């Protein structure tokens, strides 16, 4: 199983997540958010990042976690990700950004098919640095699922 050499770790609802550090473009304090009426909760807003309109996504919604109000440690992680085969700039909400960590030599396993509180297919891997669980989400699948859900909702309307 291939995982990034270096990851950015962040907290969501008391859990630790990690994404490829090379995908990260910048980390921002939460800017003004323009809500998009009728958009799915996972990607319900837009933000301005240096003059570019960027969709703001909330992995907590994708994982069915409790929604927390933005606090003093809340940040937006601006990443470059593949969406429908195209490089796309996306903002991810994080309760708190933690650290950049090397993954070399860290035990990594696939998500177990049972006993998870989240969809196992949304999890690319689970790493265990220093005995702590770190979830590596499958952002490409989560974004594809979000787009498919939005498309189905548009067709039904």
Backbone torsions as a table, in degrees:
resi	resn	phi	psi	omega
1	UNK	NA	126.9	-177.5
2	UNK	-90.8	126.5	175.5
3	UNK	-128.9	159.9	-179.3
4	UNK	-63.5	150.8	177.4
5	UNK	-70.4	-37.5	179.3
6	UNK	-130.4	138.0	-178.6
7	UNK	-128.2	155.1	170.1
8	UNK	-99.1	124.1	178.7
9	UNK	-99.0	146.0	179.3
10	UNK	-151.4	160.0	-178.0
11	UNK	-104.0	142.0	172.7
12	UNK	-140.5	120.0	176.3
13	UNK	49.1	41.3	176.3
14	UNK	81.7	-2.4	177.8
15	UNK	-102.9	155.2	178.7
16	UNK	-105.5	127.7	178.5
17	UNK	-116.9	161.6	178.6
18	UNK	-144.2	141.0	175.0
19	UNK	-129.1	159.2	-179.9
20	UNK	-57.4	121.8	-178.4
21	UNK	-62.4	-28.1	-179.7
22	UNK	-69.0	-21.1	179.4
23	UNK	-80.0	-17.0	-175.3
24	UNK	-77.2	127.8	178.3
25	UNK	-97.7	-41.1	177.2
26	UNK	-167.9	166.4	177.7
27	UNK	-124.2	127.7	-174.2
28	UNK	-122.6	152.1	163.7
29	UNK	-66.3	157.3	-175.4
30	UNK	-65.1	116.8	178.5
31	UNK	-82.5	-179.3	173.7
32	UNK	-61.5	135.5	-178.0
33	UNK	-112.4	128.7	174.4
34	UNK	-96.5	113.4	179.7
35	UNK	-73.3	142.9	180.0
36	UNK	-108.7	110.8	-178.6
37	UNK	-57.6	134.2	177.0
38	UNK	80.8	-4.3	179.5
39	UNK	-75.2	150.8	178.5
40	UNK	-64.3	150.6	-177.2
41	UNK	-57.1	-28.7	-179.6
42	UNK	-64.3	-34.7	-177.4
43	UNK	-137.2	64.3	-170.8
44	UNK	-94.5	5.6	-177.6
45	UNK	-145.5	168.6	177.0
46	UNK	-125.8	147.3	175.5
47	UNK	-129.4	160.1	177.1
48	UNK	-100.1	118.2	177.4
49	UNK	-119.0	102.4	179.7
50	UNK	52.3	42.7	177.2
51	UNK	88.6	-5.2	179.0
52	UNK	-102.0	141.3	176.3
53	UNK	-82.9	122.6	-175.0
54	UNK	-126.0	128.1	176.0
55	UNK	-68.2	139.3	178.7
56	UNK	-103.5	124.4	-178.3
57	UNK	-115.1	154.6	-178.9
58	UNK	-127.9	102.8	-179.8
59	UNK	-62.5	-26.3	177.8
60	UNK	-59.1	-38.5	178.1
61	UNK	-68.1	-44.8	179.6
62	UNK	-59.2	-35.6	-178.9
63	UNK	-92.4	4.7	177.1
64	UNK	67.4	28.8	179.8
65	UNK	-84.1	165.2	176.1
66	UNK	-63.7	134.8	179.1
67	UNK	-80.2	127.1	178.4
68	UNK	-108.3	143.6	174.1
69	UNK	-66.7	153.6	178.3
70	UNK	-68.0	127.8	179.7
71	UNK	-108.8	-171.5	-177.1
72	UNK	-65.9	-26.5	179.6
73	UNK	-92.5	-6.9	-177.9
74	UNK	-62.2	135.0	179.5
75	UNK	-134.7	161.4	172.0
76	UNK	-110.7	122.8	177.3
77	UNK	-96.2	114.1	-179.9
78	UNK	-89.5	121.0	-176.9
79	UNK	-125.0	163.6	170.3
80	UNK	-108.7	121.1	-177.6
81	UNK	-135.7	158.4	175.6
82	UNK	-82.2	124.3	174.0
83	UNK	-129.9	116.3	-175.7
84	UNK	52.3	41.2	176.5
85	UNK	79.2	1.0	-178.7
86	UNK	-112.8	136.7	173.9
87	UNK	-66.0	129.1	-174.8
88	UNK	-135.6	138.4	175.6
89	UNK	-87.6	129.9	-175.6
90	UNK	-137.7	144.8	172.9
91	UNK	-101.7	132.6	176.1
92	UNK	-111.2	131.0	176.2
93	UNK	-81.5	133.5	176.0
94	UNK	-128.3	135.0	176.2
95	UNK	-60.6	-35.7	179.3
96	UNK	-162.7	133.6	173.7
97	UNK	-86.7	133.6	-174.1
98	UNK	-101.9	-63.6	-169.5
99	UNK	-166.2	164.3	166.4
100	UNK	-101.1	129.1	-174.5
101	UNK	-130.5	145.3	174.0
102	UNK	-82.1	140.0	-178.2
103	UNK	-104.3	0.1	-179.8
104	UNK	-60.6	126.7	177.6
105	UNK	79.1	1.7	179.8
106	UNK	-83.4	129.5	176.9
107	UNK	-61.8	133.3	-177.7
108	UNK	-133.0	137.5	178.6
109	UNK	-134.6	160.3	172.5
110	UNK	-74.6	156.9	176.3
111	UNK	-67.7	134.4	178.3
112	UNK	-67.8	145.4	-177.2
113	UNK	-70.4	-19.7	178.5
114	UNK	-128.9	161.9	177.0
115	UNK	83.1	8.2	179.4
116	UNK	-98.1	146.3	174.8
117	UNK	-87.7	-5.3	179.5
118	UNK	-123.7	168.1	175.7
119	UNK	-64.5	122.8	-178.0
120	UNK	-61.8	-32.4	-178.6
121	UNK	-71.4	-16.1	175.7
122	UNK	-79.6	-7.3	-177.6
123	UNK	-111.1	117.0	179.8
124	UNK	-72.0	-41.0	-179.6
125	UNK	-166.2	164.8	172.6
126	UNK	-123.9	120.8	179.1
127	UNK	-98.8	156.8	179.6
128	UNK	-131.7	66.2	175.6
129	UNK	-71.1	131.1	179.5
130	UNK	49.6	37.5	176.1
131	UNK	75.2	4.3	-178.0
132	UNK	-99.1	138.2	178.6
133	UNK	-80.5	129.1	176.5
134	UNK	-126.9	122.2	-176.1
135	UNK	-91.8	127.7	174.2
136	UNK	-103.9	102.4	-177.7
137	UNK	-72.4	152.3	174.7
138	UNK	-90.0	84.9	-174.7
139	UNK	-59.8	-39.5	-178.4
140	UNK	-59.8	-45.0	178.9
141	UNK	-67.7	-42.4	179.8
142	UNK	-61.1	-44.6	179.5
143	UNK	-66.4	-41.1	179.2
144	UNK	-62.7	-43.2	178.7
145	UNK	-63.2	-41.5	178.9
146	UNK	-62.0	-43.9	178.7
147	UNK	-64.9	-41.7	-179.7
148	UNK	-64.0	-41.5	178.3
149	UNK	-63.7	-44.7	179.5
150	UNK	-61.7	-41.1	179.7
151	UNK	-64.5	-42.9	178.3
152	UNK	-62.5	-40.4	179.8
153	UNK	-66.0	-38.2	178.5
154	UNK	-64.0	-43.0	-178.7
155	UNK	-66.4	-34.9	-178.8
156	UNK	-73.8	-23.8	-176.8
157	UNK	-76.9	NA	NA
